[in-house]
């Protein structure tokens, strides 16, 4: 039972780390866009989609644990 709990905490932590990294990337791309250096706006939408996927996985994991 303790092993399952440890695994859940590890999975949740990796999701949070992933989310933090993606949000940092999104902010950096947004700053590039504002500065006029970013020509391709699709990269922003790709990162936004990845953030949504990670959040969905986190919610699914929470519901599975309940």
mmCIF file as gemmi writes it, N, C-alpha and C atoms, coordinates in Angstrom:
data_model
loop_
_atom_site.group_PDB
_atom_site.id
_atom_site.type_symbol
_atom_site.label_atom_id
_atom_site.label_alt_id
_atom_site.label_comp_id
_atom_site.label_asym_id
_atom_site.label_entity_id
_atom_site.label_seq_id
_atom_site.pdbx_PDB_ins_code
_atom_site.Cartn_x
_atom_site.Cartn_y
_atom_site.Cartn_z
_atom_site.occupancy
_atom_site.B_iso_or_equiv
_atom_site.pdbx_formal_charge
_atom_site.auth_seq_id
_atom_site.auth_asym_id
_atom_site.pdbx_PDB_model_num
ATOM 1 N N . UNK Axp A 1 ? 0.825 -1.195 0 1 0 ? 1 A 1
ATOM 2 C CA . UNK Axp A 1 ? 0 0 0 1 0 ? 1 A 1
ATOM 3 C C . UNK Axp A 1 ? 0.87 1.26 0 1 0 ? 1 A 1
ATOM 4 N N . UNK Axp A 2 ? 1.934 1.25 0.781 1 0 ? 2 A 1
ATOM 5 C CA . UNK Axp A 2 ? 2.816 2.41 0.838 1 0 ? 2 A 1
ATOM 6 C C . UNK Axp A 2 ? 3.502 2.64 -0.501 1 0 ? 2 A 1
ATOM 7 N N . UNK Axp A 3 ? 3.829 1.538 -1.187 1 0 ? 3 A 1
ATOM 8 C CA . UNK Axp A 3 ? 4.488 1.669 -2.488 1 0 ? 3 A 1
ATOM 9 C C . UNK Axp A 3 ? 3.568 2.359 -3.489 1 0 ? 3 A 1
ATOM 10 N N . UNK Axp A 4 ? 2.277 2.029 -3.457 1 0 ? 4 A 1
ATOM 11 C CA . UNK Axp A 4 ? 1.318 2.648 -4.373 1 0 ? 4 A 1
ATOM 12 C C . UNK Axp A 4 ? 1.233 4.147 -4.104 1 0 ? 4 A 1
ATOM 13 N N . UNK Axp A 5 ? 1.206 4.527 -2.832 1 0 ? 5 A 1
ATOM 14 C CA . UNK Axp A 5 ? 1.148 5.937 -2.463 1 0 ? 5 A 1
ATOM 15 C C . UNK Axp A 5 ? 2.395 6.671 -2.943 1 0 ? 5 A 1
ATOM 16 N N . UNK Axp A 6 ? 3.554 6.059 -2.786 1 0 ? 6 A 1
ATOM 17 C CA . UNK Axp A 6 ? 4.806 6.662 -3.225 1 0 ? 6 A 1
ATOM 18 C C . UNK Axp A 6 ? 4.797 6.861 -4.731 1 0 ? 6 A 1
ATOM 19 N N . UNK Axp A 7 ? 4.303 5.876 -5.45 1 0 ? 7 A 1
ATOM 20 C CA . UNK Axp A 7 ? 4.22 5.973 -6.904 1 0 ? 7 A 1
ATOM 21 C C . UNK Axp A 7 ? 3.29 7.107 -7.315 1 0 ? 7 A 1
ATOM 22 N N . UNK Axp A 8 ? 2.158 7.241 -6.63 1 0 ? 8 A 1
ATOM 23 C CA . UNK Axp A 8 ? 1.208 8.305 -6.945 1 0 ? 8 A 1
ATOM 24 C C . UNK Axp A 8 ? 1.833 9.672 -6.724 1 0 ? 8 A 1
ATOM 25 N N . UNK Axp A 9 ? 2.58 9.821 -5.637 1 0 ? 9 A 1
ATOM 26 C CA . UNK Axp A 9 ? 3.237 11.092 -5.341 1 0 ? 9 A 1
ATOM 27 C C . UNK Axp A 9 ? 4.276 11.4 -6.408 1 0 ? 9 A 1
ATOM 28 N N . UNK Axp A 10 ? 5.034 10.388 -6.832 1 0 ? 10 A 1
ATOM 29 C CA . UNK Axp A 10 ? 6.049 10.573 -7.865 1 0 ? 10 A 1
ATOM 30 C C . UNK Axp A 10 ? 5.411 10.982 -9.184 1 0 ? 10 A 1
ATOM 31 N N . UNK Axp A 11 ? 4.328 10.317 -9.558 1 0 ? 11 A 1
ATOM 32 C CA . UNK Axp A 11 ? 3.633 10.648 -10.802 1 0 ? 11 A 1
ATOM 33 C C . UNK Axp A 11 ? 3.108 12.076 -10.745 1 0 ? 11 A 1
ATOM 34 N N . UNK Axp A 12 ? 2.505 12.447 -9.612 1 0 ? 12 A 1
ATOM 35 C CA . UNK Axp A 12 ? 1.967 13.795 -9.463 1 0 ? 12 A 1
ATOM 36 C C . UNK Axp A 12 ? 3.085 14.831 -9.555 1 0 ? 12 A 1
ATOM 37 N N . UNK Axp A 13 ? 4.222 14.526 -8.957 1 0 ? 13 A 1
ATOM 38 C CA . UNK Axp A 13 ? 5.347 15.458 -8.978 1 0 ? 13 A 1
ATOM 39 C C . UNK Axp A 13 ? 5.867 15.638 -10.409 1 0 ? 13 A 1
ATOM 40 N N . UNK Axp A 14 ? 5.96 14.547 -11.155 1 0 ? 14 A 1
ATOM 41 C CA . UNK Axp A 14 ? 6.443 14.677 -12.525 1 0 ? 14 A 1
ATOM 42 C C . UNK Axp A 14 ? 5.463 15.48 -13.37 1 0 ? 14 A 1
ATOM 43 N N . UNK Axp A 15 ? 4.161 15.317 -13.139 1 0 ? 15 A 1
ATOM 44 C CA . UNK Axp A 15 ? 3.173 16.121 -13.85 1 0 ? 15 A 1
ATOM 45 C C . UNK Axp A 15 ? 3.357 17.597 -13.514 1 0 ? 15 A 1
ATOM 46 N N . UNK Axp A 16 ? 3.574 17.884 -12.233 1 0 ? 16 A 1
ATOM 47 C CA . UNK Axp A 16 ? 3.759 19.27 -11.821 1 0 ? 16 A 1
ATOM 48 C C . UNK Axp A 16 ? 5.033 19.857 -12.414 1 0 ? 16 A 1
ATOM 49 N N . UNK Axp A 17 ? 6.101 19.06 -12.459 1 0 ? 17 A 1
ATOM 50 C CA . UNK Axp A 17 ? 7.348 19.527 -13.053 1 0 ? 17 A 1
ATOM 51 C C . UNK Axp A 17 ? 7.164 19.788 -14.54 1 0 ? 17 A 1
ATOM 52 N N . UNK Axp A 18 ? 6.463 18.882 -15.214 1 0 ? 18 A 1
ATOM 53 C CA . UNK Axp A 18 ? 6.176 19.046 -16.638 1 0 ? 18 A 1
ATOM 54 C C . UNK Axp A 18 ? 5.375 20.32 -16.88 1 0 ? 18 A 1
ATOM 55 N N . UNK Axp A 19 ? 4.365 20.515 -16.06 1 0 ? 19 A 1
ATOM 56 C CA . UNK Axp A 19 ? 3.499 21.679 -16.199 1 0 ? 19 A 1
ATOM 57 C C . UNK Axp A 19 ? 4.289 22.966 -15.99 1 0 ? 19 A 1
ATOM 58 N N . UNK Axp A 20 ? 5.136 22.987 -14.984 1 0 ? 20 A 1
ATOM 59 C CA . UNK Axp A 20 ? 5.951 24.164 -14.705 1 0 ? 20 A 1
ATOM 60 C C . UNK Axp A 20 ? 6.876 24.483 -15.874 1 0 ? 20 A 1
ATOM 61 N N . UNK Axp A 21 ? 7.508 23.464 -16.419 1 0 ? 21 A 1
ATOM 62 C CA . UNK Axp A 21 ? 8.413 23.648 -17.557 1 0 ? 21 A 1
ATOM 63 C C . UNK Axp A 21 ? 7.658 24.18 -18.781 1 0 ? 21 A 1
ATOM 64 N N . UNK Axp A 22 ? 6.489 23.62 -19.056 1 0 ? 22 A 1
ATOM 65 C CA . UNK Axp A 22 ? 5.692 24.076 -20.195 1 0 ? 22 A 1
ATOM 66 C C . UNK Axp A 22 ? 5.225 25.516 -20.015 1 0 ? 22 A 1
ATOM 67 N N . UNK Axp A 23 ? 4.832 25.863 -18.792 1 0 ? 23 A 1
ATOM 68 C CA . UNK Axp A 23 ? 4.391 27.23 -18.534 1 0 ? 23 A 1
ATOM 69 C C . UNK Axp A 23 ? 5.546 28.218 -18.697 1 0 ? 23 A 1
ATOM 70 N N . UNK Axp A 24 ? 6.749 27.812 -18.286 1 0 ? 24 A 1
ATOM 71 C CA . UNK Axp A 24 ? 7.927 28.663 -18.497 1 0 ? 24 A 1
ATOM 72 C C . UNK Axp A 24 ? 8.175 28.868 -19.987 1 0 ? 24 A 1
ATOM 73 N N . UNK Axp A 25 ? 8.105 27.779 -20.753 1 0 ? 25 A 1
ATOM 74 C CA . UNK Axp A 25 ? 8.287 27.872 -22.202 1 0 ? 25 A 1
ATOM 75 C C . UNK Axp A 25 ? 7.25 28.804 -22.826 1 0 ? 25 A 1
ATOM 76 N N . UNK Axp A 26 ? 6.015 28.684 -22.363 1 0 ? 26 A 1
ATOM 77 C CA . UNK Axp A 26 ? 4.933 29.507 -22.899 1 0 ? 26 A 1
ATOM 78 C C . UNK Axp A 26 ? 5.203 30.988 -22.642 1 0 ? 26 A 1
ATOM 79 N N . UNK Axp A 27 ? 5.633 31.302 -21.429 1 0 ? 27 A 1
ATOM 80 C CA . UNK Axp A 27 ? 5.921 32.697 -21.078 1 0 ? 27 A 1
ATOM 81 C C . UNK Axp A 27 ? 7.079 33.234 -21.915 1 0 ? 27 A 1
ATOM 82 N N . UNK Axp A 28 ? 8.109 32.424 -22.1 1 0 ? 28 A 1
ATOM 83 C CA . UNK Axp A 28 ? 9.253 32.854 -22.908 1 0 ? 28 A 1
ATOM 84 C C . UNK Axp A 28 ? 8.834 33.12 -24.356 1 0 ? 28 A 1
ATOM 85 N N . UNK Axp A 29 ? 8.03 32.227 -24.93 1 0 ? 29 A 1
ATOM 86 C CA . UNK Axp A 29 ? 7.557 32.409 -26.306 1 0 ? 29 A 1
ATOM 87 C C . UNK Axp A 29 ? 6.674 33.653 -26.408 1 0 ? 29 A 1
ATOM 88 N N . UNK Axp A 30 ? 5.858 33.87 -25.385 1 0 ? 30 A 1
ATOM 89 C CA . UNK Axp A 30 ? 4.975 35.041 -25.372 1 0 ? 30 A 1
ATOM 90 C C . UNK Axp A 30 ? 5.809 36.322 -25.338 1 0 ? 30 A 1
ATOM 91 N N . UNK Axp A 31 ? 6.886 36.307 -24.55 1 0 ? 31 A 1
ATOM 92 C CA . UNK Axp A 31 ? 7.772 37.468 -24.486 1 0 ? 31 A 1
ATOM 93 C C . UNK Axp A 31 ? 8.455 37.701 -25.835 1 0 ? 31 A 1
ATOM 94 N N . UNK Axp A 32 ? 8.859 36.615 -26.497 1 0 ? 32 A 1
ATOM 95 C CA . UNK Axp A 32 ? 9.459 36.737 -27.825 1 0 ? 32 A 1
ATOM 96 C C . UNK Axp A 32 ? 8.462 37.339 -28.811 1 0 ? 32 A 1
ATOM 97 N N . UNK Axp A 33 ? 7.216 36.925 -28.696 1 0 ? 33 A 1
ATOM 98 C CA . UNK Axp A 33 ? 6.184 37.441 -29.593 1 0 ? 33 A 1
ATOM 99 C C . UNK Axp A 33 ? 5.991 38.943 -29.371 1 0 ? 33 A 1
ATOM 100 N N . UNK Axp A 34 ? 5.944 39.346 -28.115 1 0 ? 34 A 1
ATOM 101 C CA . UNK Axp A 34 ? 5.767 40.759 -27.788 1 0 ? 34 A 1
ATOM 102 C C . UNK Axp A 34 ? 6.955 41.576 -28.297 1 0 ? 34 A 1
ATOM 103 N N . UNK Axp A 35 ? 8.155 41.007 -28.187 1 0 ? 35 A 1
ATOM 104 C CA . UNK Axp A 35 ? 9.362 41.697 -28.646 1 0 ? 35 A 1
ATOM 105 C C . UNK Axp A 35 ? 9.472 41.712 -30.169 1 0 ? 35 A 1
ATOM 106 N N . UNK Axp A 36 ? 8.637 40.953 -30.842 1 0 ? 36 A 1
ATOM 107 C CA . UNK Axp A 36 ? 8.654 40.923 -32.293 1 0 ? 36 A 1
ATOM 108 C C . UNK Axp A 36 ? 9.625 39.919 -32.879 1 0 ? 36 A 1
ATOM 109 N N . UNK Axp A 37 ? 10.202 39.068 -32.033 1 0 ? 37 A 1
ATOM 110 C CA . UNK Axp A 37 ? 11.171 38.083 -32.511 1 0 ? 37 A 1
ATOM 111 C C . UNK Axp A 37 ? 10.513 36.785 -32.967 1 0 ? 37 A 1
ATOM 112 N N . UNK Axp A 38 ? 9.307 36.532 -32.493 1 0 ? 38 A 1
ATOM 113 C CA . UNK Axp A 38 ? 8.625 35.28 -32.822 1 0 ? 38 A 1
ATOM 114 C C . UNK Axp A 38 ? 7.738 35.49 -34.043 1 0 ? 38 A 1
ATOM 115 N N . UNK Axp A 39 ? 8.033 34.768 -35.086 1 0 ? 39 A 1
ATOM 116 C CA . UNK Axp A 39 ? 7.261 34.902 -36.325 1 0 ? 39 A 1
ATOM 117 C C . UNK Axp A 39 ? 6.134 33.872 -36.404 1 0 ? 39 A 1
ATOM 118 N N . UNK Axp A 40 ? 6.356 32.696 -35.817 1 0 ? 40 A 1
ATOM 119 C CA . UNK Axp A 40 ? 5.4 31.599 -35.923 1 0 ? 40 A 1
ATOM 120 C C . UNK Axp A 40 ? 4.593 31.482 -34.63 1 0 ? 40 A 1
ATOM 121 N N . UNK Axp A 41 ? 3.345 31.884 -34.672 1 0 ? 41 A 1
ATOM 122 C CA . UNK Axp A 41 ? 2.492 31.872 -33.484 1 0 ? 41 A 1
ATOM 123 C C . UNK Axp A 41 ? 2.018 30.457 -33.156 1 0 ? 41 A 1
ATOM 124 N N . UNK Axp A 42 ? 2.149 29.539 -34.11 1 0 ? 42 A 1
ATOM 125 C CA . UNK Axp A 42 ? 1.696 28.163 -33.878 1 0 ? 42 A 1
ATOM 126 C C . UNK Axp A 42 ? 2.432 27.508 -32.713 1 0 ? 42 A 1
ATOM 127 N N . UNK Axp A 43 ? 3.668 27.926 -32.461 1 0 ? 43 A 1
ATOM 128 C CA . UNK Axp A 43 ? 4.41 27.336 -31.35 1 0 ? 43 A 1
ATOM 129 C C . UNK Axp A 43 ? 3.722 27.633 -30.023 1 0 ? 43 A 1
ATOM 130 N N . UNK Axp A 44 ? 3.1 28.812 -29.914 1 0 ? 44 A 1
ATOM 131 C CA . UNK Axp A 44 ? 2.345 29.142 -28.7 1 0 ? 44 A 1
ATOM 132 C C . UNK Axp A 44 ? 1.157 28.21 -28.52 1 0 ? 44 A 1
ATOM 133 N N . UNK Axp A 45 ? 0.436 27.961 -29.586 1 0 ? 45 A 1
ATOM 134 C CA . UNK Axp A 45 ? -0.739 27.095 -29.473 1 0 ? 45 A 1
ATOM 135 C C . UNK Axp A 45 ? -0.331 25.654 -29.187 1 0 ? 45 A 1
ATOM 136 N N . UNK Axp A 46 ? 0.809 25.221 -29.716 1 0 ? 46 A 1
ATOM 137 C CA . UNK Axp A 46 ? 1.294 23.869 -29.423 1 0 ? 46 A 1
ATOM 138 C C . UNK Axp A 46 ? 1.608 23.724 -27.941 1 0 ? 46 A 1
ATOM 139 N N . UNK Axp A 47 ? 2.29 24.721 -27.379 1 0 ? 47 A 1
ATOM 140 C CA . UNK Axp A 47 ? 2.623 24.671 -25.954 1 0 ? 47 A 1
ATOM 141 C C . UNK Axp A 47 ? 1.345 24.726 -25.124 1 0 ? 47 A 1
ATOM 142 N N . UNK Axp A 48 ? 0.396 25.569 -25.521 1 0 ? 48 A 1
ATOM 143 C CA . UNK Axp A 48 ? -0.877 25.665 -24.805 1 0 ? 48 A 1
ATOM 144 C C . UNK Axp A 48 ? -1.608 24.325 -24.821 1 0 ? 48 A 1
ATOM 145 N N . UNK Axp A 49 ? -1.57 23.638 -25.954 1 0 ? 49 A 1
ATOM 146 C CA . UNK Axp A 49 ? -2.192 22.313 -26.056 1 0 ? 49 A 1
ATOM 147 C C . UNK Axp A 49 ? -1.499 21.305 -25.148 1 0 ? 49 A 1
ATOM 148 N N . UNK Axp A 50 ? -0.172 21.36 -25.092 1 0 ? 50 A 1
ATOM 149 C CA . UNK Axp A 50 ? 0.57 20.446 -24.221 1 0 ? 50 A 1
ATOM 150 C C . UNK Axp A 50 ? 0.224 20.696 -22.758 1 0 ? 50 A 1
ATOM 151 N N . UNK Axp A 51 ? 0.1 21.966 -22.382 1 0 ? 51 A 1
ATOM 152 C CA . UNK Axp A 51 ? -0.282 22.31 -21.007 1 0 ? 51 A 1
ATOM 153 C C . UNK Axp A 51 ? -1.656 21.723 -20.692 1 0 ? 51 A 1
ATOM 154 N N . UNK Axp A 52 ? -2.587 21.855 -21.613 1 0 ? 52 A 1
ATOM 155 C CA . UNK Axp A 52 ? -3.938 21.312 -21.41 1 0 ? 52 A 1
ATOM 156 C C . UNK Axp A 52 ? -3.899 19.797 -21.251 1 0 ? 52 A 1
ATOM 157 N N . UNK Axp A 53 ? -3.067 19.121 -22.045 1 0 ? 53 A 1
ATOM 158 C CA . UNK Axp A 53 ? -2.954 17.656 -21.934 1 0 ? 53 A 1
ATOM 159 C C . UNK Axp A 53 ? -2.42 17.241 -20.568 1 0 ? 53 A 1
ATOM 160 N N . UNK Axp A 54 ? -1.392 17.942 -20.095 1 0 ? 54 A 1
ATOM 161 C CA . UNK Axp A 54 ? -0.808 17.602 -18.795 1 0 ? 54 A 1
ATOM 162 C C . UNK Axp A 54 ? -1.826 17.843 -17.687 1 0 ? 54 A 1
ATOM 163 N N . UNK Axp A 55 ? -2.548 18.957 -17.755 1 0 ? 55 A 1
ATOM 164 C CA . UNK Axp A 55 ? -3.568 19.237 -16.737 1 0 ? 55 A 1
ATOM 165 C C . UNK Axp A 55 ? -4.663 18.178 -16.756 1 0 ? 55 A 1
ATOM 166 N N . UNK Axp A 56 ? -5.049 17.73 -17.941 1 0 ? 56 A 1
ATOM 167 C CA . UNK Axp A 56 ? -6.061 16.682 -18.061 1 0 ? 56 A 1
ATOM 168 C C . UNK Axp A 56 ? -5.563 15.382 -17.447 1 0 ? 56 A 1
ATOM 169 N N . UNK Axp A 57 ? -4.306 15.047 -17.698 1 0 ? 57 A 1
ATOM 170 C CA . UNK Axp A 57 ? -3.729 13.837 -17.105 1 0 ? 57 A 1
ATOM 171 C C . UNK Axp A 57 ? -3.694 13.942 -15.589 1 0 ? 57 A 1
ATOM 172 N N . UNK Axp A 58 ? -3.368 15.138 -15.074 1 0 ? 58 A 1
ATOM 173 C CA . UNK Axp A 58 ? -3.341 15.335 -13.626 1 0 ? 58 A 1
ATOM 174 C C . UNK Axp A 58 ? -4.729 15.134 -13.034 1 0 ? 58 A 1
ATOM 175 N N . UNK Axp A 59 ? -5.745 15.704 -13.673 1 0 ? 59 A 1
ATOM 176 C CA . UNK Axp A 59 ? -7.119 15.552 -13.177 1 0 ? 59 A 1
ATOM 177 C C . UNK Axp A 59 ? -7.572 14.097 -13.231 1 0 ? 59 A 1
ATOM 178 N N . UNK Axp A 60 ? -7.21 13.412 -14.311 1 0 ? 60 A 1
ATOM 179 C CA . UNK Axp A 60 ? -7.571 11.998 -14.443 1 0 ? 60 A 1
ATOM 180 C C . UNK Axp A 60 ? -6.912 11.179 -13.34 1 0 ? 60 A 1
ATOM 181 N N . UNK Axp A 61 ? -5.668 11.494 -13.03 1 0 ? 61 A 1
ATOM 182 C CA . UNK Axp A 61 ? -4.946 10.796 -11.964 1 0 ? 61 A 1
ATOM 183 C C . UNK Axp A 61 ? -5.622 11.051 -10.621 1 0 ? 61 A 1
ATOM 184 N N . UNK Axp A 62 ? -6.047 12.3 -10.371 1 0 ? 62 A 1
ATOM 185 C CA . UNK Axp A 62 ? -6.739 12.628 -9.124 1 0 ? 62 A 1
ATOM 186 C C . UNK Axp A 62 ? -8.043 11.848 -9.005 1 0 ? 62 A 1
ATOM 187 N N . UNK Axp A 63 ? -8.809 11.795 -10.081 1 0 ? 63 A 1
ATOM 188 C CA . UNK Axp A 63 ? -10.079 11.07 -10.055 1 0 ? 63 A 1
ATOM 189 C C . UNK Axp A 63 ? -9.863 9.575 -9.864 1 0 ? 63 A 1
ATOM 190 N N . UNK Axp A 64 ? -8.789 9.066 -10.44 1 0 ? 64 A 1
ATOM 191 C CA . UNK Axp A 64 ? -8.471 7.647 -10.299 1 0 ? 64 A 1
ATOM 192 C C . UNK Axp A 64 ? -8.114 7.311 -8.853 1 0 ? 64 A 1
ATOM 193 N N . UNK Axp A 65 ? -7.484 8.25 -8.17 1 0 ? 65 A 1
ATOM 194 C CA . UNK Axp A 65 ? -7.06 8.029 -6.789 1 0 ? 65 A 1
ATOM 195 C C . UNK Axp A 65 ? -8.221 8.124 -5.808 1 0 ? 65 A 1
ATOM 196 N N . UNK Axp A 66 ? -9.307 8.747 -6.202 1 0 ? 66 A 1
ATOM 197 C CA . UNK Axp A 66 ? -10.457 8.919 -5.303 1 0 ? 66 A 1
ATOM 198 C C . UNK Axp A 66 ? -11.259 7.685 -5.206 1 0 ? 66 A 1
